Amino acid sequence: MPAAGQPVLSFVIPLYNSAGTIKPLVKEIEALRIEGGHEIVLVNDGSTDGTWMACRELLREAGAPMILVNHARNYGEHNAVLSGYRHAHGAYVVNLDDDGQNPPVEAVRLWEHARSHDLDVVFGHYTRKEHSFWRNLGSWFTNRLADWMLDKPRGFYLSSFRCVSALVARAVAEHTGPFPYIDGLILQVTQNIGSLEVRHAARQAGQSGYTLRRLLRLWLSTFVNFSVMPLRLATVLGFVMAVLGLAGLGVVVYWRFTNRGPAFGWGSLMAALLIFSGTQLVILGLLGEYIGRMFLTVNRRPQSVVREVVRSGPAG
């Protein structure tokens, strides 16, 4: 049960260059009638257009309690969502995209499902996604990685459209590392999760900010931050290559003493050298990724820096 004066639901929206899409989305959220009240938390993640000014204008005419959080620079979607979690007051917190592809009425359905089934987390599952082919491919690959790397039910679909309880939001927001992956953090807190089929709308304006570079960063966070499985795979790969090398050496010695086999020259030598050198470099790169992230974490690289927080009154 929410405490006295606590809204039952907080809408957390990370923003990046969202000046053209955020106003109709906020107005749609304000028009919702939710018993117990709701609030809106907008996190401007270093936008380079007029997003912050659009947020200030929305604050002046707000029809629901609103909190604006302004990052000093762009840190990434997951970092921005964690900033939103830290400033949200709702008994449940739902985070949705800034482009209108997650309809607010569907967010309310996630919250109602979580409350009625006493779940800590409910993920939205799309029957049909309105993303580009590459974004859909990236989401599929990230979920397959999570099947393998994270402690979640196999095949369970993780999405960025999720509703979490205040307990989970507070626990996840305690993470201060510079490379957060929210789904991985959530699954470290609770296994009391569910899924609900929701509608995915077409993007209202602009284009997705998820470039190939950002997707690669997300995959690395999934791959490296929440599991030692890559290190174990590197060990197995090194062992397999060593066994193959010894077996190859045995074959070469046998051929040498029996005067059999083809003549070996520069080509075969270089092929073997490239295979073993490439394997070693992959393993060293993997170890370097772990050590580099540890170095940045120990040196307290900021997850985000908040430049400004502005709040509206309880009646807007």
Legacy VTK file of the C-alpha trace (Angstrom):
# vtk DataFile Version 3.0
C-alpha trace
ASCII
DATASET POLYDATA
POINTS 316 float
0.000 0.000 0.000
1.320 3.485 -0.831
2.067 5.815 2.072
-0.042 8.895 2.705
0.565 11.434 -0.043
2.524 8.923 -2.136
1.305 8.515 -5.734
0.465 4.973 -6.734
2.329 5.249 -10.035
5.338 7.165 -11.360
6.012 7.530 -15.084
9.776 7.749 -15.737
10.722 8.919 -19.240
14.376 9.259 -20.348
14.732 11.991 -22.974
17.298 12.524 -25.684
16.566 15.074 -28.414
12.850 14.673 -27.724
11.609 18.224 -28.303
9.288 17.069 -31.091
7.704 14.119 -29.276
7.587 14.760 -25.530
4.682 17.249 -25.327
1.885 15.028 -26.752
3.164 12.100 -24.675
3.109 14.102 -21.429
-0.342 15.510 -22.200
-1.628 11.964 -22.744
-0.202 10.889 -19.367
-1.668 13.924 -17.611
-5.116 13.054 -18.971
-5.084 9.624 -17.321
-7.391 9.144 -14.344
-5.620 6.874 -11.876
-7.124 6.349 -8.433
-4.415 7.281 -5.927
-2.707 9.720 -8.284
0.341 9.595 -10.522
3.426 11.678 -11.222
5.711 12.247 -14.213
9.517 12.167 -14.006
11.320 13.483 -17.095
15.086 12.899 -17.345
16.827 15.022 -19.964
19.937 13.028 -20.849
22.131 15.728 -22.389
19.867 16.587 -25.330
21.328 18.950 -27.918
18.004 20.298 -29.214
15.307 22.233 -27.323
14.214 19.330 -25.114
15.027 21.038 -21.796
13.126 24.187 -22.747
10.170 22.045 -23.856
10.267 20.326 -20.447
10.282 23.680 -18.620
7.260 24.770 -20.650
5.461 21.527 -19.772
6.271 22.124 -16.113
4.672 25.595 -16.166
1.397 24.176 -17.471
1.590 20.757 -15.783
-1.721 19.057 -15.001
-0.062 16.419 -12.786
2.865 16.441 -10.347
6.045 16.609 -12.422
9.772 16.333 -11.735
12.414 17.412 -14.241
15.945 15.997 -13.975
18.631 17.518 -16.190
21.852 15.559 -16.793
25.087 17.470 -17.332
25.787 15.414 -20.493
24.551 12.351 -22.354
25.100 9.160 -20.352
22.757 6.673 -22.038
19.213 5.378 -21.612
19.870 2.993 -18.724
21.754 5.634 -16.756
18.886 8.067 -17.309
16.278 5.536 -16.157
18.238 4.993 -12.928
18.245 8.771 -12.338
14.475 8.688 -12.802
14.117 5.828 -10.313
16.019 7.882 -7.708
13.604 10.786 -8.011
10.342 8.826 -8.351
7.988 8.529 -5.371
5.354 6.092 -6.670
4.472 2.748 -5.133
5.148 1.440 -8.657
7.353 2.942 -11.355
6.858 2.416 -15.073
9.432 3.623 -17.572
8.570 4.224 -21.200
10.216 5.621 -24.310
10.069 9.297 -25.241
8.851 8.691 -28.805
5.247 7.656 -28.106
5.795 4.005 -29.061
4.807 2.898 -25.545
1.204 4.154 -25.148
0.498 5.395 -21.575
-2.713 3.339 -21.406
-0.559 0.233 -21.925
1.705 1.419 -19.083
-1.377 1.550 -16.839
-2.167 -2.036 -17.850
1.343 -3.108 -16.800
0.810 -1.462 -13.401
-2.630 -3.044 -12.927
-1.217 -6.465 -13.837
1.672 -6.062 -11.378
-0.689 -4.971 -8.593
-3.367 -7.612 -9.176
-0.843 -10.466 -9.417
1.420 -9.134 -6.636
4.451 -9.039 -8.945
7.625 -7.039 -8.390
8.204 -6.510 -12.119
6.093 -6.784 -15.266
7.700 -6.538 -18.712
5.727 -5.483 -21.754
5.795 -8.073 -24.537
5.022 -6.772 -28.031
2.917 -8.765 -30.443
4.308 -6.653 -33.291
7.208 -4.233 -32.972
7.311 -0.996 -34.940
11.102 -0.695 -34.758
13.501 -0.921 -37.683
14.868 -4.290 -38.756
18.269 -3.585 -37.144
16.722 -2.479 -33.843
14.553 -5.619 -33.764
17.589 -7.756 -34.566
19.518 -6.070 -31.754
16.680 -6.687 -29.282
16.494 -10.347 -30.315
20.241 -10.793 -29.879
20.221 -9.041 -26.486
17.462 -11.363 -25.268
19.346 -14.431 -26.506
22.437 -13.205 -24.650
20.342 -12.689 -21.523
18.971 -16.257 -21.835
22.512 -17.506 -21.635
24.147 -14.998 -19.275
21.476 -13.935 -16.780
19.464 -15.765 -14.163
16.078 -15.525 -15.856
13.518 -18.012 -17.177
14.743 -19.192 -20.556
12.845 -17.564 -23.392
11.329 -14.890 -21.126
11.209 -11.625 -23.085
12.941 -8.615 -21.524
11.965 -5.187 -22.819
12.633 -1.569 -21.927
8.896 -1.107 -21.317
8.597 -2.316 -17.723
6.787 -1.642 -14.479
8.643 -2.220 -11.196
7.658 -1.894 -7.554
9.178 0.849 -5.399
11.165 -1.866 -3.588
12.851 -2.967 -6.818
13.339 0.612 -8.055
15.112 1.598 -4.818
17.301 -1.526 -4.816
18.287 -1.100 -8.477
18.958 2.638 -8.006
21.581 1.843 -5.357
23.848 0.614 -8.150
26.492 3.265 -8.847
28.612 1.550 -11.526
29.205 3.478 -14.772
27.863 0.699 -17.055
24.387 -0.218 -15.770
22.139 -2.761 -17.450
18.752 -2.427 -15.788
17.337 -5.859 -16.607
20.462 -7.501 -15.191
20.150 -5.407 -12.023
16.455 -6.253 -11.686
17.098 -9.986 -11.983
19.693 -9.702 -9.208
16.997 -8.247 -6.938
13.939 -10.415 -7.657
12.605 -13.396 -9.571
8.979 -12.409 -8.914
8.476 -11.212 -12.486
5.769 -11.425 -15.102
4.982 -10.450 -18.671
2.010 -8.850 -20.374
1.240 -8.538 -24.064
1.050 -4.853 -25.005
0.625 -2.732 -28.107
3.637 -1.063 -29.719
2.765 2.121 -31.592
4.566 3.677 -34.544
7.143 6.340 -33.757
5.593 9.829 -33.744
8.589 11.733 -35.096
12.345 11.570 -35.669
14.400 8.399 -35.602
15.707 6.041 -32.963
18.790 7.121 -31.012
19.944 3.503 -30.796
22.905 3.333 -33.148
25.013 0.227 -33.746
27.583 1.659 -31.319
24.992 1.997 -28.557
23.724 -1.531 -29.192
27.285 -2.859 -28.939
27.711 -1.060 -25.607
24.477 -2.635 -24.367
25.606 -6.102 -25.479
28.921 -5.634 -23.685
27.110 -4.598 -20.510
24.996 -7.752 -20.739
28.008 -9.903 -21.581
30.577 -8.576 -19.110
28.879 -6.799 -16.191
26.685 -9.569 -14.819
28.482 -12.838 -15.441
31.892 -14.509 -15.392
30.712 -16.882 -18.122
32.878 -15.145 -20.799
35.994 -15.809 -18.718
35.030 -19.463 -18.363
34.460 -19.665 -22.108
37.881 -18.117 -22.695
39.402 -20.804 -20.455
37.591 -23.570 -22.357
38.588 -22.058 -25.709
42.232 -21.820 -24.647
42.154 -25.429 -23.426
40.576 -26.669 -26.672
43.131 -24.796 -28.783
45.975 -26.197 -26.668
44.660 -29.752 -27.109
44.297 -29.230 -30.863
47.836 -27.841 -31.004
49.247 -30.856 -29.169
47.268 -33.216 -31.384
48.583 -31.431 -34.468
52.129 -31.681 -33.107
51.681 -35.419 -32.612
50.467 -35.832 -36.192
53.407 -33.832 -37.556
55.924 -35.922 -35.553
54.264 -39.135 -36.746
54.421 -37.978 -40.371
58.029 -36.918 -39.934
59.205 -40.355 -38.784
57.106 -42.254 -41.329
58.029 -39.990 -44.258
54.368 -39.315 -44.986
52.198 -36.253 -45.410
52.465 -33.177 -47.603
55.342 -30.733 -47.608
54.724 -27.971 -45.113
55.748 -24.452 -45.897
55.036 -20.804 -45.275
51.287 -20.955 -45.987
50.436 -23.665 -43.463
52.721 -22.079 -40.870
51.084 -18.666 -41.241
47.579 -20.168 -41.100
48.366 -21.911 -37.812
50.022 -18.779 -36.465
47.030 -16.593 -37.339
44.575 -19.008 -35.712
46.477 -19.228 -32.426
47.411 -15.536 -32.360
43.829 -14.504 -33.079
42.537 -16.731 -30.278
45.040 -15.253 -27.839
44.126 -11.686 -28.816
40.400 -12.389 -28.365
41.050 -13.772 -24.877
43.332 -10.858 -24.004
40.719 -8.392 -25.270
38.065 -10.030 -23.113
40.299 -9.870 -20.055
41.096 -6.251 -20.892
37.378 -5.399 -21.049
36.851 -6.803 -17.555
39.922 -5.039 -16.167
39.083 -1.744 -17.913
35.570 -1.683 -16.482
36.924 -2.530 -13.045
39.431 0.323 -13.399
36.748 2.852 -14.343
34.504 1.671 -11.509
37.286 1.853 -8.907
38.167 5.334 -10.157
34.519 6.301 -9.611
33.607 7.231 -13.170
30.172 8.809 -12.654
27.100 6.917 -13.721
25.474 10.317 -14.246
25.805 13.883 -13.027
22.596 15.800 -12.346
22.870 19.461 -13.213
19.411 20.489 -12.081
16.182 19.124 -10.584
12.939 21.097 -10.873
9.607 20.094 -9.337
6.050 21.260 -9.849
3.498 21.699 -7.087
1.113 18.850 -6.164
-1.595 20.309 -8.416
0.735 21.189 -11.265
LINES 1 317
316 0 1 2 3 4 5 6 7 8 9 10 11 12 13 14 15 16 17 18 19 20 21 22 23 24 25 26 27 28 29 30 31 32 33 34 35 36 37 38 39 40 41 42 43 44 45 46 47 48 49 50 51 52 53 54 55 56 57 58 59 60 61 62 63 64 65 66 67 68 69 70 71 72 73 74 75 76 77 78 79 80 81 82 83 84 85 86 87 88 89 90 91 92 93 94 95 96 97 98 99 100 101 102 103 104 105 106 107 108 109 110 111 112 113 114 115 116 117 118 119 120 121 122 123 124 125 126 127 128 129 130 131 132 133 134 135 136 137 138 139 140 141 142 143 144 145 146 147 148 149 150 151 152 153 154 155 156 157 158 159 160 161 162 163 164 165 166 167 168 169 170 171 172 173 174 175 176 177 178 179 180 181 182 183 184 185 186 187 188 189 190 191 192 193 194 195 196 197 198 199 200 201 202 203 204 205 206 207 208 209 210 211 212 213 214 215 216 217 218 219 220 221 222 223 224 225 226 227 228 229 230 231 232 233 234 235 236 237 238 239 240 241 242 243 244 245 246 247 248 249 250 251 252 253 254 255 256 257 258 259 260 261 262 263 264 265 266 267 268 269 270 271 272 273 274 275 276 277 278 279 280 281 282 283 284 285 286 287 288 289 290 291 292 293 294 295 296 297 298 299 300 301 302 303 304 305 306 307 308 309 310 311 312 313 314 315
